[in-house]
Amino acid sequence: ERHMPCKSFYNYMNGDMPCANGDRDRWLNAFFSDVGRMQQIKATADPQNLFQSHLLPNRVPPSSQWPRVPALASSTTLALGATTTTTTTSTGRPVAVSTSVRKVSTTSIATSETTITSTPALSDSVSSDLEACLRQAISSVVVRGESSYDEARRCRNTRVDIVPTPLAVVRVSCEEEVQAAVRCAAAQGVQACARAGAHGFENAAGCSGGVAIDLQDLQNLTVESASKVAHFGAGHTLGQLYYKLQTKYDLVVPGGAESGVGASGLFLGCGRGMLTQLHGLACDTIRGVRYVDARGELQDANADTNPDMFWMAKGGGGEFPGIVTEFTVQAFTAPHSLYARDCTFPPEKAKALIKTWVSHLPEMSDPVHQMFTHITMWNSMYVNFPSLCFDCSPEQIEWFEAKVNEIADAVGGGTCHSFGHGWFDQLLFEAGRDRGVIENKAEA
């Protein structure tokens, strides 16, 4: 963390925020391109801050200040929905992208004229009304004191300081149950948070003091064959989405390489990965979302309907003022063969490697070269410079090898080797197959 511009960059947000000197708005501006617009949208769509967010300092008012909306009856069955929240990251990329919320420049954080009043702290115990409301409409409800509570609340990140304490964890099976959970939380004046991959980096990601809505069973997936537009549910992990898209449709979406990460959080947060230089960030592919709003109603957001919410979905991450239940995204033909050249250097060469690599990035980032390149420097005795070429022709491979060799030769002191393999093989390698983190099979 000494080498990061902000301690909270990795943790997303904590109490001291040393790089921002405790200034919440300054922190937000480090991550997003237009905080003022985000705060205005949030104030309009979720003025009581029902959905946990860093955009507003206050929490949900007590139930007397919030219209009581009856929970939905549990007899109706709706199509499974999809997606949810995590914090967004602010990263640029070298190819043209559509407008999104991610950080591209420093902007003013002027807010709208809407006044947000402060509200009392949340209750420390689950009210009987909240539990009764949840159990009336949702089949899987776990509250504090039950034997399954510790397992239900656990995040994937097992860091000792991350111990979320939600009032209740509900595992929903359809959009109707998401609506019911939101309405119950609103009626009792507690926050509602969505969870898919459970990879949050802070206690707030576990919805301490609120109702955590676990979306992992929302697994619907359909594809429009002519346009390659995919509709998927929020419960998918990235690995599940990759596997279904390729094995059933020979398609792929740009994203990361960690198979257990929730796909919904990655898309809302503009995740990047090996295909970013070809197809953009994950949020660039979003064509629309379906979500549950602060009143428990199902809504659509796309270029024509609720355009402000659509804008928020393309990079707003955990600040999105709703619980997304389905994504509509543009998919692409999956790569079939990968040609890799992997170079390793001693740690004292790191500075020279980075400078040389950066000087060649504009050329390497041109999608015409169909490549991906990065540098990894973790707590190890070497610096790794791996590059990939996707479905490349002999001419493209020749250029690719020559460019990697040019960088390696300029730095000196490294060793390089080349090899070919498949897309799933690369994904498994990136996800930790060789370290025993994941099984060596595509289904993993």
QUIQUIRA-V518711 format. One record per residue. N is the residue number from 0. RES is the residue in one small letter. PHI is phi in radians with two decimals (* if undefined). PSI is psi in whole degrees, -180 to 180 (NA if undefined). D_CENTER is the distance of its C-alpha to the mean C-alpha in Angstrom with 2 decimals. Layout:
BEGIN
N_RES_PHI_PSI_D_CENTER, N_RES_PHI_PSI_D_CENTER
END
This chain:
BEGIN
0_e_*_-18_21.49, 1_r_-1.07_-27_24.81, 2_h_-1.59_1_23.60, 3_m_-1.65_147_20.55, 4_p_-1.13_-20_21.29, 5_c_-2.66_130_20.00, 6_k_-0.96_-38_19.84, 7_s_-1.34_-6_16.97, 8_f_-1.01_-44_14.87, 9_y_-1.35_-36_13.85, 10_n_-1.54_-4_13.92, 11_y_1.30_-54_12.27, 12_m_-2.89_132_15.22, 13_n_-2.46_-173_18.42, 14_g_-1.18_-38_21.90, 15_d_-1.59_-30_23.70, 16_m_0.74_63_21.34, 17_p_-1.01_-36_24.15, 18_c_-1.24_-22_23.07, 19_a_-1.85_5_23.05, 20_n_0.93_38_26.10, 21_g_1.36_5_24.57, 22_d_-1.53_107_23.95, 23_r_-1.07_-43_20.85, 24_d_-1.18_-37_21.19, 25_r_-1.11_-40_21.68, 26_w_-1.09_-45_18.51, 27_l_-1.07_-40_16.57, 28_n_-1.18_-21_18.46, 29_a_-1.28_-18_17.38, 30_f_-1.94_-26_13.75, 31_f_-2.18_155_14.37, 32_s_-1.46_-24_17.08, 33_d_-2.62_79_18.78, 34_v_-1.12_-37_18.45, 35_g_-1.01_-46_21.66, 36_r_-1.14_-40_20.51, 37_m_-1.08_-43_17.34, 38_q_-1.16_-36_19.73, 39_q_-1.14_-43_22.14, 40_i_-1.12_-44_19.77, 41_k_-1.06_-45_18.64, 42_a_-1.11_-30_22.35, 43_t_-1.41_-46_23.30, 44_a_-1.42_-30_20.75, 45_d_-2.57_66_20.53, 46_p_-1.11_-24_23.49, 47_q_-1.62_6_23.79, 48_n_0.98_43_20.23, 49_l_-1.06_-42_19.85, 50_f_-1.61_121_16.06, 51_q_-0.84_133_15.21, 52_s_-2.78_152_14.56, 53_h_-1.55_-5_15.78, 54_l_-1.27_-31_17.33, 55_l_-2.08_138_20.29, 56_p_-1.35_-18_22.20, 57_n_-1.70_172_23.67, 58_r_-1.98_-174_22.84, 59_v_-1.17_139_24.08, 60_p_-1.26_165_27.89, 61_p_-1.07_163_30.12, 62_s_-1.05_-25_30.77, 63_s_-1.15_-21_33.98, 64_q_-1.68_0_32.12, 65_w_-2.16_126_29.77, 66_p_-0.96_129_31.35, 67_r_-1.34_120_31.49, 68_v_-1.95_123_30.06, 69_p_-1.02_143_31.18, 70_a_-1.14_149_28.69, 71_l_-1.19_147_28.69, 72_a_-1.17_152_31.13, 73_s_-1.67_16_29.76, 74_s_-1.50_-28_32.05, 75_t_-1.42_141_30.13, 76_t_-2.01_126_27.65, 77_l_-1.91_164_25.02, 78_a_-1.08_144_22.98, 79_l_-1.04_144_19.84, 80_g_-1.94_-162_16.77, 81_a_-2.88_145_13.07, 82_t_1.90_163_9.66, 83_t_-2.79_-148_8.31, 84_t_-2.04_159_6.66, 85_t_-3.00_172_5.23, 86_t_-1.33_153_6.58, 87_t_-1.65_157_6.46, 88_t_-1.92_155_8.46, 89_s_-1.91_92_11.79, 90_t_-2.33_143_12.93, 91_g_-1.57_178_15.56, 92_r_-2.69_160_16.59, 93_p_-1.53_7_20.08, 94_v_-2.08_161_20.21, 95_a_-1.10_139_20.71, 96_v_-2.34_161_17.76, 97_s_-1.41_165_17.79, 98_t_-1.11_133_17.49, 99_s_-2.58_-179_14.14, 100_v_-1.51_-14_13.26, 101_r_-1.07_160_12.18, 102_k_-1.15_125_15.08, 103_v_-2.26_-19_18.08, 104_s_-2.85_162_20.98, 105_t_-1.39_128_22.30, 106_t_-2.28_166_23.15, 107_s_-1.19_152_25.06, 108_i_-1.96_30_23.49, 109_a_-1.01_132_26.27, 110_t_-1.73_171_25.38, 111_s_-1.28_178_26.97, 112_e_-1.39_-5_30.20, 113_t_-1.07_131_28.59, 114_t_-1.73_125_29.61, 115_i_-1.79_118_27.40, 116_t_-1.52_150_29.72, 117_s_-1.26_155_29.09, 118_t_-2.36_161_29.02, 119_p_-1.14_160_30.10, 120_a_-1.18_158_28.01, 121_l_-1.24_153_26.69, 122_s_-1.14_151_29.10, 123_d_-1.60_-3_28.95, 124_s_-2.34_159_29.81, 125_v_-1.35_124_28.90, 126_s_-1.30_150_31.34, 127_s_-1.11_-32_33.27, 128_d_-1.13_-41_32.49, 129_l_-1.12_-48_28.70, 130_e_-1.10_-43_29.15, 131_a_-1.11_-41_31.72, 132_c_-1.09_-46_29.61, 133_l_-1.13_-45_26.65, 134_r_-1.22_-22_29.05, 135_q_-1.15_-33_30.87, 136_a_-2.12_-10_28.09, 137_i_-2.19_132_25.61, 138_s_-1.33_-30_26.84, 139_s_-2.03_105_24.64, 140_v_-2.29_128_24.80, 141_v_-2.18_129_24.95, 142_v_-2.12_168_26.25, 143_r_-0.98_142_27.41, 144_g_1.69_-18_30.52, 145_e_-1.43_152_29.83, 146_s_-1.11_-27_29.96, 147_s_-1.59_4_26.57, 148_y_-1.11_-47_24.83, 149_d_-1.05_-41_23.90, 150_e_-1.21_-41_22.30, 151_a_-1.16_-34_20.45, 152_r_-1.53_-10_18.95, 153_r_-1.17_136_18.03, 154_c_-1.60_158_14.66, 155_r_-1.11_-34_14.01, 156_n_-1.32_113_14.53, 157_t_-1.67_21_18.31, 158_r_-0.98_138_19.15, 159_v_-1.12_-24_22.29, 160_d_-1.53_1_21.39, 161_i_-1.78_98_18.42, 162_v_-2.33_80_20.40, 163_p_-1.15_148_18.87, 164_t_-2.27_69_21.63, 165_p_-1.16_153_20.59, 166_l_-1.21_-35_23.69, 167_a_-2.70_151_22.69, 168_v_-2.13_122_20.14, 169_v_-2.01_134_20.40, 170_r_-1.84_106_19.31, 171_v_-1.53_153_19.48, 172_s_-2.03_-6_20.84, 173_c_-2.82_169_20.79, 174_e_-1.09_-34_19.90, 175_e_-1.03_-39_23.17, 176_e_-1.24_-31_22.21, 177_v_-1.09_-46_19.04, 178_q_-1.02_-45_21.51, 179_a_-1.09_-42_23.95, 180_a_-1.11_-42_21.66, 181_v_-1.12_-44_20.72, 182_r_-1.17_-38_24.42, 183_c_-1.14_-44_25.60, 184_a_-1.08_-44_23.40, 185_a_-1.10_-41_24.60, 186_a_-1.13_-29_28.16, 187_q_-1.75_1_28.18, 188_g_1.26_32_26.53, 189_v_-2.11_161_23.54, 190_q_-1.41_157_19.84, 191_a_-2.10_135_17.50, 192_c_-2.31_142_13.93, 193_a_-1.66_148_11.67, 194_r_-2.48_132_10.51, 195_a_-2.14_-69_9.52, 196_g_-1.51_-17_8.92, 197_a_1.06_37_10.33, 198_h_-1.81_25_9.00, 199_g_-1.10_153_9.25, 200_f_-1.82_19_11.62, 201_e_-2.70_163_14.02, 202_n_-1.08_-32_16.32, 203_a_-1.07_-29_14.98, 204_a_-1.12_-22_11.82, 205_g_-1.59_5_14.61, 206_c_1.12_45_16.13, 207_s_-0.99_129_19.42, 208_g_1.41_5_22.14, 209_g_-2.33_-164_20.40, 210_v_-1.84_114_19.64, 211_a_-1.49_125_16.58, 212_i_-1.86_105_15.86, 213_d_-1.47_119_14.86, 214_l_-1.77_10_13.79, 215_q_-1.07_-19_14.24, 216_d_-1.55_0_17.45, 217_l_-1.49_92_16.20, 218_q_-2.08_20_16.74, 219_n_-1.20_147_18.45, 220_l_-2.65_123_18.32, 221_t_-2.33_153_20.80, 222_v_-2.33_134_21.43, 223_e_-1.49_109_23.89, 224_s_-1.05_-40_25.88, 225_a_-1.18_-43_27.49, 226_s_-1.66_-13_24.50, 227_k_1.10_28_21.91, 228_v_-1.51_128_19.66, 229_a_-1.93_143_17.53, 230_h_-2.07_120_16.71, 231_f_-2.37_153_14.53, 232_g_-1.43_156_13.86, 233_a_-1.21_-16_10.85, 234_g_-1.36_-11_12.18, 235_h_-1.13_137_11.67, 236_t_-1.40_166_10.33, 237_l_-1.09_-39_9.79, 238_g_-1.10_-42_13.39, 239_q_-1.08_-42_14.75, 240_l_-1.16_-46_13.58, 241_y_-0.96_-48_15.02, 242_y_-1.12_-48_18.13, 243_k_-1.13_-43_18.90, 244_l_-1.11_-41_18.50, 245_q_-1.38_-45_20.74, 246_t_-1.23_-31_23.27, 247_k_-1.67_-31_23.87, 248_y_-2.28_-3_23.43, 249_d_1.00_42_23.35, 250_l_-2.17_168_20.17, 251_v_-2.64_159_16.89, 252_v_-2.16_151_13.74, 253_p_-1.27_132_12.44, 254_g_-2.95_-167_9.60, 255_g_-1.46_-166_9.83, 256_a_-2.04_-3_12.59, 257_e_-1.54_111_11.59, 258_s_-1.17_-25_12.48, 259_g_-1.50_-6_11.62, 260_v_-1.23_141_7.84, 261_g_-1.14_127_6.64, 262_a_-1.11_-35_6.41, 263_s_-1.12_-45_5.68, 264_g_-1.11_-38_2.44, 265_l_-1.12_-42_2.46, 266_f_-1.23_-45_5.21, 267_l_-1.11_-31_5.25, 268_g_-1.66_13_4.30, 269_c_1.07_45_6.79, 270_g_-1.03_151_6.15, 271_r_-2.18_166_9.77, 272_g_-3.04_-155_12.20, 273_m_-1.14_-25_15.75, 274_l_-1.74_8_16.09, 275_t_-1.08_-40_14.80, 276_q_-1.22_-18_18.44, 277_l_-1.62_-44_19.56, 278_h_-2.14_3_17.14, 279_g_1.60_-174_14.92, 280_l_-1.32_161_11.23, 281_a_-0.98_-42_9.02, 282_c_-1.19_-22_9.31, 283_d_-1.16_-22_13.00, 284_t_-1.54_-8_13.56, 285_i_-1.19_126_12.76, 286_r_-1.83_-16_16.26, 287_g_3.05_162_15.74, 288_v_-2.40_153_14.19, 289_r_-1.94_137_16.23, 290_y_-2.57_161_15.62, 291_v_-1.71_126_17.77, 292_d_-1.53_-174_19.02, 293_a_-1.21_-11_20.59, 294_r_-1.83_8_23.79, 295_g_1.42_17_22.44, 296_e_-1.73_145_23.06, 297_l_-1.37_133_21.20, 298_q_-2.34_159_20.43, 299_d_-1.97_147_19.44, 300_a_-2.37_125_17.90, 301_n_-2.71_-168_18.66, 302_a_-1.08_-25_20.85, 303_d_-1.85_-27_23.85, 304_t_-2.04_129_22.79, 305_n_0.85_56_21.13, 306_p_-1.06_-30_20.28, 307_d_-1.17_-40_19.07, 308_m_-1.19_-34_16.39, 309_f_-1.10_-43_15.52, 310_w_-1.06_-42_15.32, 311_m_-1.12_-33_13.02, 312_a_-1.21_-22_10.60, 313_k_-1.64_55_10.66, 314_g_2.31_-5_8.90, 315_g_-1.30_-17_9.43, 316_g_0.96_-132_6.12, 317_g_-1.22_-6_7.94, 318_e_-1.52_-3_11.09, 319_f_-1.06_125_11.21, 320_p_-1.46_61_14.65, 321_g_3.07_177_14.50, 322_i_-1.99_109_13.02, 323_v_-1.21_136_11.98, 324_t_-2.01_-11_14.02, 325_e_-2.79_140_13.96, 326_f_-1.84_143_12.52, 327_t_-2.02_118_15.17, 328_v_-2.34_157_14.34, 329_q_-1.49_121_16.76, 330_a_-1.76_170_17.22, 331_f_-2.39_160_19.64, 332_t_-1.04_132_22.38, 333_a_-1.26_145_21.26, 334_p_-1.21_146_22.91, 335_h_-1.88_-35_25.81, 336_s_-2.26_138_27.16, 337_l_-2.09_133_25.74, 338_y_-1.94_122_28.13, 339_a_-2.02_144_27.11, 340_r_-2.29_120_28.90, 341_d_-2.05_123_28.03, 342_c_-2.07_141_29.78, 343_t_-2.18_138_30.18, 344_f_-2.29_155_31.75, 345_p_-1.21_156_33.11, 346_p_-1.04_-29_31.22, 347_e_-1.21_-11_33.89, 348_k_-1.61_0_32.93, 349_a_-1.02_-47_29.36, 350_k_-1.09_-46_30.33, 351_a_-1.13_-39_32.42, 352_l_-1.11_-47_29.83, 353_i_-1.07_-47_27.10, 354_k_-1.07_-44_29.63, 355_t_-1.19_-44_30.92, 356_w_-1.06_-46_27.59, 357_v_-1.07_-37_26.37, 358_s_-1.15_-21_29.67, 359_h_-1.77_-4_29.04, 360_l_-1.04_-43_25.40, 361_p_-0.97_-41_26.40, 362_e_-1.27_-44_28.48, 363_m_-1.19_-25_26.17, 364_s_-1.43_-6_23.26, 365_d_-1.14_121_25.40, 366_p_-0.96_-21_24.00, 367_v_-1.06_-25_27.63, 368_h_-1.51_-10_27.46, 369_q_0.89_46_24.61, 370_m_-2.23_166_23.49, 371_f_-2.35_137_20.73, 372_t_-2.50_143_21.70, 373_h_-2.77_173_20.42, 374_i_-2.22_135_21.98, 375_t_-2.04_133_21.10, 376_m_-2.43_82_22.90, 377_w_-1.69_-167_22.25, 378_n_-1.35_78_25.06, 379_s_-2.48_179_27.36, 380_m_-1.65_15_30.67, 381_y_-2.65_165_29.48, 382_v_-2.04_130_27.16, 383_n_-1.87_137_25.65, 384_f_-2.23_82_25.47, 385_p_-1.65_145_24.25, 386_s_-2.41_151_24.20, 387_l_-2.29_149_23.85, 388_c_-2.18_123_25.62, 389_f_-1.70_120_24.46, 390_d_0.84_45_27.39, 391_c_-1.47_147_29.55, 392_s_-1.33_166_33.22, 393_p_-0.96_-37_35.88, 394_e_-1.19_-40_36.14, 395_q_-1.17_-39_32.43, 396_i_-1.13_-39_32.54, 397_e_-1.08_-46_35.61, 398_w_-1.11_-43_33.97, 399_f_-1.01_-51_30.83, 400_e_-1.11_-42_32.99, 401_a_-1.09_-39_35.22, 402_k_-1.20_-46_32.41, 403_v_-1.07_-43_30.88, 404_n_-1.12_-37_34.46, 405_e_-1.05_-44_35.28, 406_i_-1.16_-47_32.56, 407_a_-1.08_-41_33.52, 408_d_-1.17_-37_37.22, 409_a_-1.16_-34_36.80, 410_v_-1.38_-46_35.13, 411_g_1.36_156_37.50, 412_g_1.41_9_37.56, 413_g_-1.92_170_34.83, 414_t_-2.20_139_34.97, 415_c_-2.26_148_33.26, 416_h_-2.56_154_33.24, 417_s_-2.04_152_32.07, 418_f_-2.85_161_31.16, 419_g_-2.09_148_29.82, 420_h_-2.84_-171_27.67, 421_g_-1.77_172_25.33, 422_w_-1.09_-49_21.65, 423_f_-1.10_-37_21.06, 424_d_-1.06_-42_23.15, 425_q_-1.17_-42_20.98, 426_l_-1.06_-43_17.76, 427_l_-1.14_-39_19.68, 428_f_-1.09_-48_21.04, 429_e_-1.10_-33_17.76, 430_a_-1.40_-2_16.50, 431_g_1.82_23_19.75, 432_r_-0.97_-45_22.39, 433_d_-1.25_-11_25.14, 434_r_-1.85_6_24.42, 435_g_1.37_12_24.55, 436_v_-1.31_-32_20.91, 437_i_-2.43_149_20.61, 438_e_-1.18_152_23.48, 439_n_-1.51_66_24.94, 440_k_-2.70_148_24.44, 441_a_-1.03_-34_22.21, 442_e_-1.12_-19_21.63, 443_a_-1.27_NA_19.87
END
